[in-house]
């Protein structure tokens, strides 16, 4: 059985260079299916609900926005509930940004192809900033300044939707993707993402090191944490 006592730092294939548009598109489509069927989008919408009170109209920013499926899910929720909203999607992978533009042309979103750290919102900071399945791509040392950036650049607060490091999650996603995925990236990276992810004590230590208080950590099915920092 795999040892998950410590986070793995083995690189995911998706973080490499020279991935074709077709291969990335297949991966992003499958991630949307996984987020939909295993409740990832529902967790993201829950994070928005917790931070949106008194912050309408909303501007919501996602760092590491990938193919834009999280923003699309929020948009559908806001339209259903007559909530005025606009979005900012940030990703340094140009293929992801191109795919998101192609998939969701109706989305009221400013797409930014950039490292999130160099984005300057000026006086128009978004009400909410979030990430989903993004943090596990970084080392602990990189996550501390990320938490500080999230706090400094959001008006109402920020939230994180990411995986729990657990042996059952590792093997479940390993075999689900083995039999049902058509993406070589998903087949390789899905279980590795779990090995790179977090336990509650990891998040507590990271927030302590970042000096960010007033946060909550809630376990969610399937093997995820929703971490909310409310200003």
C-alpha positions as CSV (number, residue, x, y, z in Angstrom):
1,X,0.0,0.0,0.0
2,X,1.2,3.5,-0.8
3,X,2.7,5.6,2.0
4,X,0.8,8.9,2.2
5,X,2.2,10.1,5.5
6,X,4.0,13.0,3.7
7,X,3.0,14.9,0.5
8,X,4.5,13.6,-2.7
9,X,6.3,16.1,-4.9
10,X,6.5,13.9,-7.9
11,X,5.7,16.1,-10.9
12,X,2.4,15.6,-12.7
13,X,2.4,15.2,-16.5
14,X,-0.1,18.0,-16.8
15,X,2.5,20.4,-15.4
16,X,4.9,19.6,-18.2
17,X,5.5,21.5,-21.4
18,X,4.6,20.6,-25.0
19,X,1.2,19.1,-24.3
20,X,-1.0,19.2,-27.4
21,X,-4.2,21.1,-27.5
22,X,-6.2,17.9,-28.1
23,X,-4.6,16.1,-25.2
24,X,-5.2,19.0,-22.9
25,X,-8.8,19.5,-24.1
26,X,-9.6,15.8,-23.4
27,X,-8.1,16.1,-19.9
28,X,-10.1,19.3,-19.2
29,X,-13.3,17.8,-20.4
30,X,-12.8,14.8,-18.1
31,X,-11.9,17.0,-15.1
32,X,-15.2,18.7,-15.6
33,X,-17.0,15.4,-15.6
34,X,-15.2,14.4,-12.4
35,X,-16.0,17.7,-10.7
36,X,-19.6,17.4,-11.7
37,X,-20.2,13.8,-10.7
38,X,-18.0,13.7,-7.6
39,X,-19.4,17.0,-6.2
40,X,-16.4,19.3,-6.9
41,X,-18.6,22.0,-8.5
42,X,-21.1,21.8,-5.6
43,X,-18.2,22.4,-3.1
44,X,-17.1,25.4,-5.1
45,X,-20.6,26.9,-5.2
46,X,-20.8,26.3,-1.4
47,X,-17.6,28.4,-1.0
48,X,-19.2,31.2,-3.0
49,X,-22.3,31.1,-0.9
50,X,-20.3,31.4,2.3
51,X,-18.5,34.6,1.1
52,X,-21.1,36.3,-1.1
53,X,-23.3,37.9,1.5
54,X,-23.2,41.7,1.2
55,X,-20.9,41.5,-1.8
56,X,-23.3,42.0,-4.7
57,X,-22.7,42.5,-7.6
58,X,-20.0,40.0,-7.4
59,X,-16.6,39.8,-9.1
60,X,-15.2,36.3,-8.7
61,X,-11.6,35.4,-9.6
62,X,-10.2,31.9,-10.0
63,X,-6.5,31.3,-10.0
64,X,-5.5,28.2,-11.9
65,X,-8.8,28.3,-13.8
66,X,-7.9,25.5,-16.2
67,X,-10.7,25.0,-18.7
68,X,-13.1,27.3,-17.0
69,X,-15.6,24.7,-15.8
70,X,-15.6,25.9,-12.2
71,X,-16.5,29.5,-13.4
72,X,-19.2,28.1,-15.7
73,X,-20.7,26.2,-12.8
74,X,-20.8,29.3,-10.6
75,X,-22.3,31.3,-13.5
76,X,-25.1,28.9,-13.9
77,X,-25.8,29.1,-10.1
78,X,-25.8,32.9,-10.2
79,X,-28.1,33.1,-13.3
80,X,-30.5,30.7,-11.6
81,X,-30.6,32.9,-8.5
82,X,-30.5,36.3,-10.3
83,X,-27.1,37.3,-8.9
84,X,-25.2,39.7,-11.0
85,X,-21.7,38.4,-11.4
86,X,-18.5,38.8,-13.5
87,X,-15.4,36.7,-13.5
88,X,-11.6,36.8,-13.8
89,X,-10.0,33.5,-14.9
90,X,-6.2,33.3,-14.4
91,X,-4.0,30.5,-15.7
92,X,-0.4,30.6,-17.0
93,X,-1.1,27.7,-19.5
94,X,-2.1,29.3,-22.8
95,X,-3.8,26.1,-24.0
96,X,-6.1,26.1,-21.0
97,X,-7.1,29.7,-21.6
98,X,-7.7,29.0,-25.3
99,X,-9.9,26.0,-24.4
100,X,-11.9,28.0,-21.8
101,X,-12.6,30.8,-24.3
102,X,-13.7,28.2,-26.9
103,X,-15.9,26.3,-24.5
104,X,-17.6,29.2,-22.7
105,X,-17.9,32.1,-25.0
106,X,-21.0,33.4,-23.2
107,X,-19.2,33.6,-19.8
108,X,-18.7,37.2,-18.7
109,X,-15.1,36.6,-17.9
110,X,-11.8,38.4,-18.3
111,X,-9.3,35.6,-19.2
112,X,-5.7,36.3,-18.1
113,X,-2.9,34.1,-19.3
114,X,-0.3,34.8,-16.5
115,X,1.2,33.6,-13.3
116,X,-1.3,34.7,-10.7
117,X,1.5,36.3,-8.6
118,X,2.2,39.1,-11.1
119,X,-1.5,40.0,-11.6
120,X,-2.3,43.5,-10.2
121,X,-5.9,44.3,-9.7
122,X,-5.3,47.8,-8.5
123,X,-8.3,49.4,-6.9
124,X,-10.7,46.9,-8.4
125,X,-10.0,43.8,-6.4
126,X,-12.4,40.9,-6.8
127,X,-14.8,40.2,-4.0
128,X,-13.9,36.5,-3.9
129,X,-10.8,34.7,-5.1
130,X,-10.7,30.9,-5.1
131,X,-8.8,27.9,-6.4
132,X,-10.0,24.4,-7.1
133,X,-7.6,21.4,-7.5
134,X,-4.8,23.9,-7.8
135,X,-2.9,24.1,-4.6
136,X,-1.6,20.5,-4.7
137,X,0.5,21.5,-7.7
138,X,2.7,23.6,-5.3
139,X,5.2,22.9,-2.6
140,X,4.5,24.0,1.0
141,X,7.0,26.8,0.6
142,X,5.1,28.1,-2.4
143,X,1.8,27.9,-0.7
144,X,2.6,30.2,2.2
145,X,3.0,33.3,-0.1
146,X,0.0,32.1,-2.1
147,X,-2.3,32.3,1.0
148,X,-0.9,35.7,1.7
149,X,-1.6,36.9,-1.8
150,X,-5.2,35.5,-1.7
151,X,-5.9,37.4,1.5
152,X,-4.3,40.6,0.3
153,X,-6.1,40.6,-3.1
154,X,-9.7,39.7,-2.2
155,X,-12.3,42.0,-0.7
156,X,-14.7,39.5,1.0
157,X,-12.3,36.6,1.4
158,X,-11.0,33.5,-0.4
159,X,-11.6,29.8,-0.5
160,X,-9.8,26.7,-1.5
161,X,-11.3,23.5,-2.8
162,X,-8.7,20.7,-2.9
163,X,-8.2,17.0,-2.3
164,X,-7.7,15.1,0.9
165,X,-4.6,12.8,1.0
166,X,-6.1,9.4,1.8
167,X,-5.3,5.9,0.7
168,X,-8.9,5.1,-0.2
169,X,-9.2,8.2,-2.4
170,X,-5.8,7.3,-4.0
171,X,-6.9,3.8,-5.1
172,X,-10.5,4.7,-6.0
173,X,-9.5,7.4,-8.4
174,X,-6.6,5.2,-9.7
175,X,-8.9,2.4,-10.8
176,X,-11.8,4.7,-11.9
177,X,-9.6,6.5,-14.3
178,X,-7.8,3.3,-15.4
179,X,-11.1,1.9,-16.8
180,X,-13.0,5.1,-17.8
181,X,-10.5,7.8,-18.8
182,X,-9.4,8.3,-22.3
183,X,-6.7,10.9,-21.3
184,X,-3.2,9.7,-20.6
185,X,-2.8,12.8,-18.4
186,X,-5.7,11.9,-16.2
187,X,-4.7,8.2,-16.0
188,X,-1.3,9.3,-14.7
189,X,-2.1,12.4,-12.7
190,X,-5.4,11.6,-10.9
191,X,-4.0,9.4,-8.2
192,X,-0.7,11.4,-8.1
193,X,-2.9,14.5,-7.3
194,X,-4.1,12.7,-4.2
195,X,-0.6,11.8,-3.2
196,X,0.4,15.5,-3.6
197,X,-2.6,16.8,-1.6
198,X,-3.3,17.6,2.0
199,X,-4.5,16.6,5.4
200,X,-6.2,19.0,7.9
201,X,-3.0,19.5,9.9
202,X,-1.1,20.4,6.7
203,X,-3.6,23.3,6.1
204,X,-3.4,24.4,9.8
205,X,0.3,24.7,9.6
206,X,0.3,26.5,6.2
207,X,-2.2,29.1,7.5
208,X,-0.2,29.6,10.7
209,X,3.0,30.1,8.7
210,X,1.2,32.6,6.4
211,X,-0.2,34.5,9.3
212,X,-3.7,34.2,7.9
213,X,-6.4,33.8,10.5
214,X,-10.2,33.6,10.6
215,X,-10.5,30.5,8.5
216,X,-12.4,27.3,8.6
217,X,-11.6,23.8,7.2
218,X,-14.5,21.5,6.3
219,X,-14.2,18.0,5.0
220,X,-16.4,17.3,2.0
221,X,-17.3,14.2,0.0
222,X,-15.6,12.9,-2.1
223,X,-12.3,13.3,-0.1
224,X,-12.0,17.0,-0.4
225,X,-11.5,20.0,1.9
226,X,-13.2,23.3,1.6
227,X,-11.1,26.0,3.3
228,X,-12.7,29.4,3.7
229,X,-11.0,32.6,4.9
230,X,-13.6,35.3,5.5
231,X,-12.5,38.9,6.0
